[in-house]
Amino acid sequence: MDLFSGLPVTEMARAAAWYERLLGEPATFVASPQESVWDLAEGRAIFVELAPEHAGHARVLLFVDDLEARVAEIAARGLEPVSREEYPNGVRKVNYLDPDGNQVGLGGLTAVDAGGAE
């Protein structure tokens, strides 16, 4: 099963710049002046779409292998999470808000739960 998830925004240039900082690379391709796409892995992508009437209501969670390393990389590009959560099952989550208020979460297991030593 493939996933193609969209985030509505009010301004394409501002959104593209923010998602480039979050994801560490420019859009994989610009589908149209109203849509830019980032391929995250085979069969998995997110897109930002100019849709001001819906902006700020999207929520996406990306599960990553090394959450803390990813958060540090993103911080080096100037973005900090707005919140952090830890669940009893060992899952940790950080949340980022794009300029329109869409929530992009990153989740991962603690090193112990992922089979490593913490």
Jmol script that loads the backbone (N, CA, C; Angstrom):
load data "model"
ATOM      1  N   MET A   1       0.844  -1.165   0.000  1.00  0.00           N
ATOM      2  CA  MET A   1       0.000   0.000   0.000  1.00  0.00           C
ATOM      3  C   MET A   1       0.896   1.237   0.000  1.00  0.00           C
ATOM      4  N   ASP A   2       0.605   2.168  -0.862  1.00  0.00           N
ATOM      5  CA  ASP A   2       1.342   3.429  -0.935  1.00  0.00           C
ATOM      6  C   ASP A   2       0.578   4.510  -0.192  1.00  0.00           C
ATOM      7  N   LEU A   3       1.298   5.575   0.159  1.00  0.00           N
ATOM      8  CA  LEU A   3       0.678   6.687   0.871  1.00  0.00           C
ATOM      9  C   LEU A   3       1.088   7.991   0.209  1.00  0.00           C
ATOM     10  N   PHE A   4       0.113   8.843  -0.053  1.00  0.00           N
ATOM     11  CA  PHE A   4       0.316  10.168  -0.634  1.00  0.00           C
ATOM     12  C   PHE A   4      -0.535  11.111   0.197  1.00  0.00           C
ATOM     13  N   SER A   5       0.096  11.815   1.135  1.00  0.00           N
ATOM     14  CA  SER A   5      -0.635  12.616   2.117  1.00  0.00           C
ATOM     15  C   SER A   5      -0.433  14.097   1.849  1.00  0.00           C
ATOM     16  N   GLY A   6      -1.522  14.873   1.934  1.00  0.00           N
ATOM     17  CA  GLY A   6      -1.465  16.291   1.594  1.00  0.00           C
ATOM     18  C   GLY A   6      -1.632  17.226   2.775  1.00  0.00           C
ATOM     19  N   LEU A   7      -0.980  18.383   2.652  1.00  0.00           N
ATOM     20  CA  LEU A   7      -1.068  19.432   3.662  1.00  0.00           C
ATOM     21  C   LEU A   7      -1.474  20.729   2.960  1.00  0.00           C
ATOM     22  N   PRO A   8      -2.641  21.260   3.266  1.00  0.00           N
ATOM     23  CA  PRO A   8      -3.094  22.491   2.623  1.00  0.00           C
ATOM     24  C   PRO A   8      -2.401  23.715   3.221  1.00  0.00           C
ATOM     25  N   VAL A   9      -2.021  24.648   2.360  1.00  0.00           N
ATOM     26  CA  VAL A   9      -1.292  25.841   2.796  1.00  0.00           C
ATOM     27  C   VAL A   9      -1.880  27.090   2.156  1.00  0.00           C
ATOM     28  N   THR A  10      -1.503  28.235   2.724  1.00  0.00           N
ATOM     29  CA  THR A  10      -1.998  29.510   2.197  1.00  0.00           C
ATOM     30  C   THR A  10      -1.037  30.174   1.226  1.00  0.00           C
ATOM     31  N   GLU A  11       0.249  29.809   1.291  1.00  0.00           N
ATOM     32  CA  GLU A  11       1.256  30.448   0.438  1.00  0.00           C
ATOM     33  C   GLU A  11       2.320  29.420   0.057  1.00  0.00           C
ATOM     34  N   MET A  12       2.451  29.124  -1.208  1.00  0.00           N
ATOM     35  CA  MET A  12       3.346  28.058  -1.661  1.00  0.00           C
ATOM     36  C   MET A  12       4.816  28.337  -1.371  1.00  0.00           C
ATOM     37  N   ALA A  13       5.315  29.512  -1.672  1.00  0.00           N
ATOM     38  CA  ALA A  13       6.751  29.783  -1.486  1.00  0.00           C
ATOM     39  C   ALA A  13       7.141  29.638  -0.020  1.00  0.00           C
ATOM     40  N   ARG A  14       6.340  30.190   0.865  1.00  0.00           N
ATOM     41  CA  ARG A  14       6.623  30.100   2.299  1.00  0.00           C
ATOM     42  C   ARG A  14       6.566  28.642   2.759  1.00  0.00           C
ATOM     43  N   ALA A  15       5.560  27.907   2.325  1.00  0.00           N
ATOM     44  CA  ALA A  15       5.420  26.497   2.716  1.00  0.00           C
ATOM     45  C   ALA A  15       6.571  25.662   2.168  1.00  0.00           C
ATOM     46  N   ALA A  16       6.921  25.859   0.914  1.00  0.00           N
ATOM     47  CA  ALA A  16       8.010  25.081   0.320  1.00  0.00           C
ATOM     48  C   ALA A  16       9.314  25.318   1.071  1.00  0.00           C
ATOM     49  N   ALA A  17       9.588  26.548   1.441  1.00  0.00           N
ATOM     50  CA  ALA A  17      10.808  26.856   2.190  1.00  0.00           C
ATOM     51  C   ALA A  17      10.790  26.177   3.556  1.00  0.00           C
ATOM     52  N   TRP A  18       9.648  26.200   4.248  1.00  0.00           N
ATOM     53  CA  TRP A  18       9.549  25.590   5.567  1.00  0.00           C
ATOM     54  C   TRP A  18       9.714  24.068   5.471  1.00  0.00           C
ATOM     55  N   TYR A  19       9.038  23.418   4.527  1.00  0.00           N
ATOM     56  CA  TYR A  19       9.140  21.964   4.394  1.00  0.00           C
ATOM     57  C   TYR A  19      10.531  21.540   3.930  1.00  0.00           C
ATOM     58  N   GLU A  20      11.202  22.375   3.158  1.00  0.00           N
ATOM     59  CA  GLU A  20      12.584  22.090   2.791  1.00  0.00           C
ATOM     60  C   GLU A  20      13.473  22.077   4.041  1.00  0.00           C
ATOM     61  N   ARG A  21      13.243  23.011   4.964  1.00  0.00           N
ATOM     62  CA  ARG A  21      14.003  23.018   6.220  1.00  0.00           C
ATOM     63  C   ARG A  21      13.645  21.808   7.073  1.00  0.00           C
ATOM     64  N   LEU A  22      12.383  21.452   7.145  1.00  0.00           N
ATOM     65  CA  LEU A  22      11.966  20.310   7.951  1.00  0.00           C
ATOM     66  C   LEU A  22      12.532  18.999   7.389  1.00  0.00           C
ATOM     67  N   LEU A  23      12.403  18.803   6.094  1.00  0.00           N
ATOM     68  CA  LEU A  23      12.750  17.530   5.480  1.00  0.00           C
ATOM     69  C   LEU A  23      14.196  17.464   4.984  1.00  0.00           C
ATOM     70  N   GLY A  24      14.882  18.611   4.956  1.00  0.00           N
ATOM     71  CA  GLY A  24      16.297  18.622   4.607  1.00  0.00           C
ATOM     72  C   GLY A  24      16.612  18.613   3.126  1.00  0.00           C
ATOM     73  N   GLU A  25      15.604  18.824   2.312  1.00  0.00           N
ATOM     74  CA  GLU A  25      15.845  18.869   0.867  1.00  0.00           C
ATOM     75  C   GLU A  25      14.678  19.564   0.175  1.00  0.00           C
ATOM     76  N   PRO A  26      14.946  20.106  -1.015  1.00  0.00           N
ATOM     77  CA  PRO A  26      13.842  20.722  -1.753  1.00  0.00           C
ATOM     78  C   PRO A  26      12.825  19.673  -2.191  1.00  0.00           C
ATOM     79  N   ALA A  27      11.695  20.137  -2.623  1.00  0.00           N
ATOM     80  CA  ALA A  27      10.659  19.220  -3.118  1.00  0.00           C
ATOM     81  C   ALA A  27      11.250  18.299  -4.179  1.00  0.00           C
ATOM     82  N   THR A  28      10.802  17.059  -4.181  1.00  0.00           N
ATOM     83  CA  THR A  28      11.226  16.102  -5.197  1.00  0.00           C
ATOM     84  C   THR A  28      10.797  16.577  -6.569  1.00  0.00           C
ATOM     85  N   PHE A  29       9.583  17.109  -6.618  1.00  0.00           N
ATOM     86  CA  PHE A  29       9.120  17.723  -7.866  1.00  0.00           C
ATOM     87  C   PHE A  29       7.975  18.680  -7.561  1.00  0.00           C
ATOM     88  N   VAL A  30       7.811  19.631  -8.452  1.00  0.00           N
ATOM     89  CA  VAL A  30       6.714  20.588  -8.368  1.00  0.00           C
ATOM     90  C   VAL A  30       5.683  20.135  -9.389  1.00  0.00           C
ATOM     91  N   ALA A  31       4.565  19.645  -8.886  1.00  0.00           N
ATOM     92  CA  ALA A  31       3.528  19.098  -9.763  1.00  0.00           C
ATOM     93  C   ALA A  31       2.812  20.194 -10.540  1.00  0.00           C
ATOM     94  N   SER A  32       2.668  21.349  -9.903  1.00  0.00           N
ATOM     95  CA  SER A  32       2.022  22.509 -10.520  1.00  0.00           C
ATOM     96  C   SER A  32       2.365  23.716  -9.658  1.00  0.00           C
ATOM     97  N   PRO A  33       2.023  24.918 -10.074  1.00  0.00           N
ATOM     98  CA  PRO A  33       2.276  26.076  -9.209  1.00  0.00           C
ATOM     99  C   PRO A  33       1.531  25.996  -7.871  1.00  0.00           C
ATOM    100  N   GLN A  34       0.549  25.121  -7.775  1.00  0.00           N
ATOM    101  CA  GLN A  34      -0.230  24.961  -6.550  1.00  0.00           C
ATOM    102  C   GLN A  34       0.128  23.715  -5.741  1.00  0.00           C
ATOM    103  N   GLU A  35       1.131  22.935  -6.174  1.00  0.00           N
ATOM    104  CA  GLU A  35       1.429  21.681  -5.470  1.00  0.00           C
ATOM    105  C   GLU A  35       2.899  21.289  -5.616  1.00  0.00           C
ATOM    106  N   SER A  36       3.537  21.012  -4.467  1.00  0.00           N
ATOM    107  CA  SER A  36       4.912  20.505  -4.435  1.00  0.00           C
ATOM    108  C   SER A  36       4.920  19.194  -3.665  1.00  0.00           C
ATOM    109  N   VAL A  37       5.768  18.249  -4.109  1.00  0.00           N
ATOM    110  CA  VAL A  37       5.767  16.885  -3.577  1.00  0.00           C
ATOM    111  C   VAL A  37       7.155  16.513  -3.065  1.00  0.00           C
ATOM    112  N   TRP A  38       7.178  15.872  -1.892  1.00  0.00           N
ATOM    113  CA  TRP A  38       8.403  15.310  -1.322  1.00  0.00           C
ATOM    114  C   TRP A  38       8.231  13.803  -1.239  1.00  0.00           C
ATOM    115  N   ASP A  39       9.070  13.052  -1.957  1.00  0.00           N
ATOM    116  CA  ASP A  39       9.095  11.599  -1.810  1.00  0.00           C
ATOM    117  C   ASP A  39       9.877  11.292  -0.542  1.00  0.00           C
ATOM    118  N   LEU A  40       9.279  10.574   0.391  1.00  0.00           N
ATOM    119  CA  LEU A  40       9.920  10.242   1.662  1.00  0.00           C
ATOM    120  C   LEU A  40      10.583   8.876   1.626  1.00  0.00           C
ATOM    121  N   ALA A  41       9.995   7.949   0.921  1.00  0.00           N
ATOM    122  CA  ALA A  41      10.497   6.592   0.738  1.00  0.00           C
ATOM    123  C   ALA A  41       9.695   6.004  -0.413  1.00  0.00           C
ATOM    124  N   GLU A  42      10.087   4.840  -0.861  1.00  0.00           N
ATOM    125  CA  GLU A  42       9.363   4.248  -1.975  1.00  0.00           C
ATOM    126  C   GLU A  42       7.881   4.107  -1.636  1.00  0.00           C
ATOM    127  N   GLY A  43       7.052   4.675  -2.478  1.00  0.00           N
ATOM    128  CA  GLY A  43       5.607   4.570  -2.296  1.00  0.00           C
ATOM    129  C   GLY A  43       5.034   5.456  -1.205  1.00  0.00           C
ATOM    130  N   ARG A  44       5.850   6.356  -0.649  1.00  0.00           N
ATOM    131  CA  ARG A  44       5.373   7.235   0.425  1.00  0.00           C
ATOM    132  C   ARG A  44       5.817   8.666   0.153  1.00  0.00           C
ATOM    133  N   ALA A  45       4.842   9.569   0.099  1.00  0.00           N
ATOM    134  CA  ALA A  45       5.139  10.965  -0.200  1.00  0.00           C
ATOM    135  C   ALA A  45       4.174  11.871   0.544  1.00  0.00           C
ATOM    136  N   ILE A  46       4.611  13.103   0.741  1.00  0.00           N
ATOM    137  CA  ILE A  46       3.704  14.148   1.210  1.00  0.00           C
ATOM    138  C   ILE A  46       3.722  15.264   0.176  1.00  0.00           C
ATOM    139  N   PHE A  47       2.629  16.001   0.142  1.00  0.00           N
ATOM    140  CA  PHE A  47       2.588  17.148  -0.752  1.00  0.00           C
ATOM    141  C   PHE A  47       1.974  18.324  -0.025  1.00  0.00           C
ATOM    142  N   VAL A  48       2.428  19.517  -0.407  1.00  0.00           N
ATOM    143  CA  VAL A  48       1.775  20.727   0.067  1.00  0.00           C
ATOM    144  C   VAL A  48       0.993  21.280  -1.115  1.00  0.00           C
ATOM    145  N   GLU A  49      -0.198  21.728  -0.802  1.00  0.00           N
ATOM    146  CA  GLU A  49      -1.120  22.166  -1.837  1.00  0.00           C
ATOM    147  C   GLU A  49      -1.714  23.515  -1.459  1.00  0.00           C
ATOM    148  N   LEU A  50      -1.722  24.426  -2.403  1.00  0.00           N
ATOM    149  CA  LEU A  50      -2.332  25.723  -2.175  1.00  0.00           C
ATOM    150  C   LEU A  50      -3.843  25.526  -2.042  1.00  0.00           C
ATOM    151  N   ALA A  51      -4.330  25.635  -0.805  1.00  0.00           N
ATOM    152  CA  ALA A  51      -5.755  25.455  -0.498  1.00  0.00           C
ATOM    153  C   ALA A  51      -6.040  26.258   0.769  1.00  0.00           C
ATOM    154  N   PRO A  52      -6.022  27.596   0.657  1.00  0.00           N
ATOM    155  CA  PRO A  52      -6.145  28.451   1.842  1.00  0.00           C
ATOM    156  C   PRO A  52      -7.355  28.154   2.716  1.00  0.00           C
ATOM    157  N   GLU A  53      -8.448  27.721   2.126  1.00  0.00           N
ATOM    158  CA  GLU A  53      -9.664  27.471   2.896  1.00  0.00           C
ATOM    159  C   GLU A  53      -9.531  26.262   3.826  1.00  0.00           C
ATOM    160  N   HIS A  54      -8.526  25.419   3.592  1.00  0.00           N
ATOM    161  CA  HIS A  54      -8.323  24.233   4.419  1.00  0.00           C
ATOM    162  C   HIS A  54      -7.028  24.279   5.231  1.00  0.00           C
ATOM    163  N   ALA A  55      -6.227  25.304   5.025  1.00  0.00           N
ATOM    164  CA  ALA A  55      -4.902  25.374   5.655  1.00  0.00           C
ATOM    165  C   ALA A  55      -5.002  25.354   7.177  1.00  0.00           C
ATOM    166  N   GLY A  56      -4.019  24.697   7.786  1.00  0.00           N
ATOM    167  CA  GLY A  56      -3.920  24.673   9.240  1.00  0.00           C
ATOM    168  C   GLY A  56      -4.657  23.551   9.921  1.00  0.00           C
ATOM    169  N   HIS A  57      -5.265  22.651   9.164  1.00  0.00           N
ATOM    170  CA  HIS A  57      -6.061  21.584   9.770  1.00  0.00           C
ATOM    171  C   HIS A  57      -5.484  20.188   9.566  1.00  0.00           C
ATOM    172  N   ALA A  58      -4.328  20.078   8.921  1.00  0.00           N
ATOM    173  CA  ALA A  58      -3.748  18.764   8.633  1.00  0.00           C
ATOM    174  C   ALA A  58      -2.882  18.280   9.794  1.00  0.00           C
ATOM    175  N   ARG A  59      -2.837  16.972   9.943  1.00  0.00           N
ATOM    176  CA  ARG A  59      -1.961  16.322  10.932  1.00  0.00           C
ATOM    177  C   ARG A  59      -1.336  15.107  10.266  1.00  0.00           C
ATOM    178  N   VAL A  60      -0.009  15.056  10.295  1.00  0.00           N
ATOM    179  CA  VAL A  60       0.735  13.959   9.692  1.00  0.00           C
ATOM    180  C   VAL A  60       1.763  13.487  10.709  1.00  0.00           C
ATOM    181  N   LEU A  61       1.960  12.179  10.822  1.00  0.00           N
ATOM    182  CA  LEU A  61       2.990  11.618  11.691  1.00  0.00           C
ATOM    183  C   LEU A  61       3.916  10.760  10.846  1.00  0.00           C
ATOM    184  N   LEU A  62       5.197  11.053  10.918  1.00  0.00           N
ATOM    185  CA  LEU A  62       6.216  10.284  10.218  1.00  0.00           C
ATOM    186  C   LEU A  62       7.014   9.521  11.266  1.00  0.00           C
ATOM    187  N   PHE A  63       7.100   8.225  11.143  1.00  0.00           N
ATOM    188  CA  PHE A  63       7.844   7.405  12.099  1.00  0.00           C
ATOM    189  C   PHE A  63       9.249   7.219  11.542  1.00  0.00           C
ATOM    190  N   VAL A  64      10.269   7.561  12.324  1.00  0.00           N
ATOM    191  CA  VAL A  64      11.664   7.530  11.856  1.00  0.00           C
ATOM    192  C   VAL A  64      12.494   6.598  12.731  1.00  0.00           C
ATOM    193  N   ASP A  65      13.638   6.145  12.198  1.00  0.00           N
ATOM    194  CA  ASP A  65      14.506   5.222  12.925  1.00  0.00           C
ATOM    195  C   ASP A  65      15.209   5.876  14.106  1.00  0.00           C
ATOM    196  N   ASP A  66      15.795   7.040  13.905  1.00  0.00           N
ATOM    197  CA  ASP A  66      16.569   7.706  14.962  1.00  0.00           C
ATOM    198  C   ASP A  66      15.985   9.091  15.193  1.00  0.00           C
ATOM    199  N   LEU A  67      14.994   9.146  16.067  1.00  0.00           N
ATOM    200  CA  LEU A  67      14.251  10.381  16.287  1.00  0.00           C
ATOM    201  C   LEU A  67      15.155  11.520  16.745  1.00  0.00           C
ATOM    202  N   GLU A  68      15.989  11.281  17.739  1.00  0.00           N
ATOM    203  CA  GLU A  68      16.816  12.369  18.274  1.00  0.00           C
ATOM    204  C   GLU A  68      17.802  12.896  17.243  1.00  0.00           C
ATOM    205  N   ALA A  69      18.365  12.020  16.432  1.00  0.00           N
ATOM    206  CA  ALA A  69      19.272  12.479  15.372  1.00  0.00           C
ATOM    207  C   ALA A  69      18.509  13.335  14.365  1.00  0.00           C
ATOM    208  N   ARG A  70      17.299  12.913  14.022  1.00  0.00           N
ATOM    209  CA  ARG A  70      16.489  13.669  13.064  1.00  0.00           C
ATOM    210  C   ARG A  70      16.118  15.035  13.636  1.00  0.00           C
ATOM    211  N   VAL A  71      15.740  15.081  14.909  1.00  0.00           N
ATOM    212  CA  VAL A  71      15.387  16.356  15.551  1.00  0.00           C
ATOM    213  C   VAL A  71      16.600  17.287  15.574  1.00  0.00           C
ATOM    214  N   ALA A  72      17.785  16.737  15.848  1.00  0.00           N
ATOM    215  CA  ALA A  72      19.009  17.553  15.860  1.00  0.00           C
ATOM    216  C   ALA A  72      19.308  18.103  14.466  1.00  0.00           C
ATOM    217  N   GLU A  73      19.126  17.298  13.433  1.00  0.00           N
ATOM    218  CA  GLU A  73      19.344  17.760  12.063  1.00  0.00           C
ATOM    219  C   GLU A  73      18.388  18.897  11.714  1.00  0.00           C
ATOM    220  N   ILE A  74      17.144  18.736  12.104  1.00  0.00           N
ATOM    221  CA  ILE A  74      16.138  19.770  11.818  1.00  0.00           C
ATOM    222  C   ILE A  74      16.452  21.039  12.596  1.00  0.00           C
ATOM    223  N   ALA A  75      16.879  20.900  13.845  1.00  0.00           N
ATOM    224  CA  ALA A  75      17.254  22.068  14.655  1.00  0.00           C
ATOM    225  C   ALA A  75      18.407  22.826  14.012  1.00  0.00           C
ATOM    226  N   ALA A  76      19.345  22.102  13.424  1.00  0.00           N
ATOM    227  CA  ALA A  76      20.474  22.747  12.743  1.00  0.00           C
ATOM    228  C   ALA A  76      20.005  23.563  11.542  1.00  0.00           C
ATOM    229  N   ARG A  77      18.819  23.237  11.032  1.00  0.00           N
ATOM    230  CA  ARG A  77      18.247  23.994   9.916  1.00  0.00           C
ATOM    231  C   ARG A  77      17.280  25.067  10.405  1.00  0.00           C
ATOM    232  N   GLY A  78      17.208  25.251  11.738  1.00  0.00           N
ATOM    233  CA  GLY A  78      16.456  26.368  12.292  1.00  0.00           C
ATOM    234  C   GLY A  78      15.040  26.099  12.739  1.00  0.00           C
ATOM    235  N   LEU A  79      14.624  24.840  12.828  1.00  0.00           N
ATOM    236  CA  LEU A  79      13.265  24.531  13.290  1.00  0.00           C
ATOM    237  C   LEU A  79      13.334  23.736  14.586  1.00  0.00           C
ATOM    238  N   GLU A  80      12.482  24.094  15.523  1.00  0.00           N
ATOM    239  CA  GLU A  80      12.379  23.388  16.806  1.00  0.00           C
ATOM    240  C   GLU A  80      10.965  22.842  16.964  1.00  0.00           C
ATOM    241  N   PRO A  81      10.821  21.691  17.588  1.00  0.00           N
ATOM    242  CA  PRO A  81       9.470  21.172  17.839  1.00  0.00           C
ATOM    243  C   PRO A  81       8.712  22.067  18.805  1.00  0.00           C
ATOM    244  N   VAL A  82       7.407  22.106  18.645  1.00  0.00           N
ATOM    245  CA  VAL A  82       6.568  22.882  19.564  1.00  0.00           C
ATOM    246  C   VAL A  82       6.179  22.067  20.783  1.00  0.00           C
ATOM    247  N   SER A  83       6.302  20.733  20.682  1.00  0.00           N
ATOM    248  CA  SER A  83       6.009  19.884  21.830  1.00  0.00           C
ATOM    249  C   SER A  83       6.694  18.534  21.657  1.00  0.00           C
ATOM    250  N   ARG A  84       6.854  17.855  22.806  1.00  0.00           N
ATOM    251  CA  ARG A  84       7.420  16.506  22.846  1.00  0.00           C
ATOM    252  C   ARG A  84       6.501  15.651  23.708  1.00  0.00           C
ATOM    253  N   GLU A  85       6.351  14.390  23.312  1.00  0.00           N
ATOM    254  CA  GLU A  85       5.513  13.462  24.056  1.00  0.00           C
ATOM    255  C   GLU A  85       6.250  12.134  24.191  1.00  0.00           C
ATOM    256  N   GLU A  86       5.972  11.410  25.272  1.00  0.00           N
ATOM    257  CA  GLU A  86       6.492  10.054  25.425  1.00  0.00           C
ATOM    258  C   GLU A  86       5.358   9.186  25.937  1.00  0.00           C
ATOM    259  N   TYR A  87       5.205   8.030  25.314  1.00  0.00           N
ATOM    260  CA  TYR A  87       4.113   7.137  25.641  1.00  0.00           C
ATOM    261  C   TYR A  87       4.636   5.929  26.429  1.00  0.00           C
ATOM    262  N   PRO A  88       3.783   5.269  27.210  1.00  0.00           N
ATOM    263  CA  PRO A  88       4.216   4.130  28.030  1.00  0.00           C
ATOM    264  C   PRO A  88       4.844   2.987  27.232  1.00  0.00           C
ATOM    265  N   ASN A  89       4.504   2.863  25.967  1.00  0.00           N
ATOM    266  CA  ASN A  89       5.039   1.770  25.160  1.00  0.00           C
ATOM    267  C   ASN A  89       6.417   2.072  24.575  1.00  0.00           C
ATOM    268  N   GLY A  90       7.033   3.196  24.963  1.00  0.00           N
ATOM    269  CA  GLY A  90       8.367   3.539  24.493  1.00  0.00           C
ATOM    270  C   GLY A  90       8.398   4.438  23.276  1.00  0.00           C
ATOM    271  N   VAL A  91       7.259   4.734  22.711  1.00  0.00           N
ATOM    272  CA  VAL A  91       7.219   5.632  21.556  1.00  0.00           C
ATOM    273  C   VAL A  91       7.368   7.071  22.036  1.00  0.00           C
ATOM    274  N   ARG A  92       8.217   7.804  21.334  1.00  0.00           N
ATOM    275  CA  ARG A  92       8.370   9.237  21.580  1.00  0.00           C
ATOM    276  C   ARG A  92       7.892   9.980  20.341  1.00  0.00           C
ATOM    277  N   LYS A  93       7.410  11.192  20.546  1.00  0.00           N
ATOM    278  CA  LYS A  93       6.882  11.976  19.431  1.00  0.00           C
ATOM    279  C   LYS A  93       7.235  13.438  19.650  1.00  0.00           C
ATOM    280  N   VAL A  94       7.643  14.100  18.576  1.00  0.00           N
ATOM    281  CA  VAL A  94       7.820  15.546  18.596  1.00  0.00           C
ATOM    282  C   VAL A  94       6.887  16.128  17.546  1.00  0.00           C
ATOM    283  N   ASN A  95       6.383  17.318  17.820  1.00  0.00           N
ATOM    284  CA  ASN A  95       5.451  17.963  16.898  1.00  0.00           C
ATOM    285  C   ASN A  95       6.019  19.287  16.413  1.00  0.00           C
ATOM    286  N   TYR A  96       5.884  19.500  15.117  1.00  0.00           N
ATOM    287  CA  TYR A  96       6.237  20.763  14.490  1.00  0.00           C
ATOM    288  C   TYR A  96       4.963  21.355  13.907  1.00  0.00           C
ATOM    289  N   LEU A  97       4.890  22.673  13.879  1.00  0.00           N
ATOM    290  CA  LEU A  97       3.777  23.350  13.219  1.00  0.00           C
ATOM    291  C   LEU A  97       4.329  24.161  12.059  1.00  0.00           C
ATOM    292  N   ASP A  98       3.752  23.960  10.878  1.00  0.00           N
ATOM    293  CA  ASP A  98       4.184  24.758   9.733  1.00  0.00           C
ATOM    294  C   ASP A  98       3.607  26.168   9.863  1.00  0.00           C
ATOM    295  N   PRO A  99       3.969  27.089   8.995  1.00  0.00           N
ATOM    296  CA  PRO A  99       3.494  28.473   9.134  1.00  0.00           C
ATOM    297  C   PRO A  99       1.978  28.635   9.142  1.00  0.00           C
ATOM    298  N   ASP A 100       1.260  27.652   8.618  1.00  0.00           N
ATOM    299  CA  ASP A 100      -0.206  27.722   8.610  1.00  0.00           C
ATOM    300  C   ASP A 100      -0.844  27.001   9.791  1.00  0.00           C
ATOM    301  N   GLY A 101      -0.037  26.305  10.587  1.00  0.00           N
ATOM    302  CA  GLY A 101      -0.566  25.579  11.736  1.00  0.00           C
ATOM    303  C   GLY A 101      -0.797  24.105  11.498  1.00  0.00           C
ATOM    304  N   ASN A 102      -0.445  23.589  10.322  1.00  0.00           N
ATOM    305  CA  ASN A 102      -0.518  22.146  10.093  1.00  0.00           C
ATOM    306  C   ASN A 102       0.494  21.473  11.008  1.00  0.00           C
ATOM    307  N   GLN A 103       0.115  20.356  11.599  1.00  0.00           N
ATOM    308  CA  GLN A 103       0.996  19.635  12.517  1.00  0.00           C
ATOM    309  C   GLN A 103       1.709  18.510  11.787  1.00  0.00           C
ATOM    310  N   VAL A 104       3.037  18.523  11.870  1.00  0.00           N
ATOM    311  CA  VAL A 104       3.845  17.429  11.352  1.00  0.00           C
ATOM    312  C   VAL A 104       4.574  16.829  12.540  1.00  0.00           C
ATOM    313  N   GLY A 105       4.221  15.604  12.886  1.00  0.00           N
ATOM    314  CA  GLY A 105       4.851  14.914  13.996  1.00  0.00           C
ATOM    315  C   GLY A 105       5.893  13.936  13.493  1.00  0.00           C
ATOM    316  N   LEU A 106       6.935  13.768  14.294  1.00  0.00           N
ATOM    317  CA  LEU A 106       7.924  12.728  14.045  1.00  0.00           C
ATOM    318  C   LEU A 106       7.890  11.800  15.245  1.00  0.00           C
ATOM    319  N   GLY A 107       7.822  10.519  15.007  1.00  0.00           N
ATOM    320  CA  GLY A 107       7.779   9.554  16.093  1.00  0.00           C
ATOM    321  C   GLY A 107       8.894   8.547  15.960  1.00  0.00           C
ATOM    322  N   GLY A 108       9.245   7.927  17.097  1.00  0.00           N
ATOM    323  CA  GLY A 108      10.262   6.890  17.099  1.00  0.00           C
ATOM    324  C   GLY A 108      10.277   6.176  18.433  1.00  0.00           C
ATOM    325  N   LEU A 109      10.914   5.020  18.468  1.00  0.00           N
ATOM    326  CA  LEU A 109      11.066   4.260  19.701  1.00  0.00           C
ATOM    327  C   LEU A 109      12.287   4.749  20.454  1.00  0.00           C
ATOM    328  N   THR A 110      12.293   4.570  21.775  1.00  0.00           N
ATOM    329  CA  THR A 110      13.503   4.827  22.534  1.00  0.00           C
ATOM    330  C   THR A 110      14.532   3.800  22.097  1.00  0.00           C
ATOM    331  N   ALA A 111      15.806   4.073  22.352  1.00  0.00           N
ATOM    332  CA  ALA A 111      16.875   3.151  21.935  1.00  0.00           C
ATOM    333  C   ALA A 111      16.673   1.763  22.554  1.00  0.00           C
ATOM    334  N   VAL A 112      16.225   1.697  23.810  1.00  0.00           N
ATOM    335  CA  VAL A 112      16.000   0.413  24.471  1.00  0.00           C
ATOM    336  C   VAL A 112      14.898  -0.372  23.757  1.00  0.00           C
ATOM    337  N   ASP A 113      13.788   0.304  23.452  1.00  0.00           N
ATOM    338  CA  ASP A 113      12.680  -0.379  22.786  1.00  0.00           C
ATOM    339  C   ASP A 113      12.981  -0.730  21.345  1.00  0.00           C
ATOM    340  N   ALA A 114      13.916  -0.022  20.742  1.00  0.00           N
ATOM    341  CA  ALA A 114      14.301  -0.298  19.372  1.00  0.00           C
ATOM    342  C   ALA A 114      15.363  -1.385  19.287  1.00  0.00           C
ATOM    343  N   GLY A 115      15.785  -1.918  20.459  1.00  0.00           N
ATOM    344  CA  GLY A 115      16.753  -3.000  20.473  1.00  0.00           C
ATOM    345  C   GLY A 115      18.171  -2.547  20.760  1.00  0.00           C
ATOM    346  N   GLY A 116      18.351  -1.259  21.073  1.00  0.00           N
ATOM    347  CA  GLY A 116      19.686  -0.741  21.381  1.00  0.00           C
ATOM    348  C   GLY A 116      19.843  -0.510  22.854  1.00  0.00           C
ATOM    349  N   ALA A 117      20.953   0.059  23.235  1.00  0.00           N
ATOM    350  CA  ALA A 117      21.192   0.410  24.647  1.00  0.00           C
ATOM    351  C   ALA A 117      21.073   1.901  24.783  1.00  0.00           C
ATOM    352  N   GLU A 118      20.343   2.337  25.767  1.00  0.00           N
ATOM    353  CA  GLU A 118      20.131   3.764  25.945  1.00  0.00           C
ATOM    354  C   GLU A 118      21.069   4.327  26.972  1.00  0.00           C
TER     355      GLU A 118
END
end "model"
wireframe off; spacefill off
backbone 0.3
color backbone group
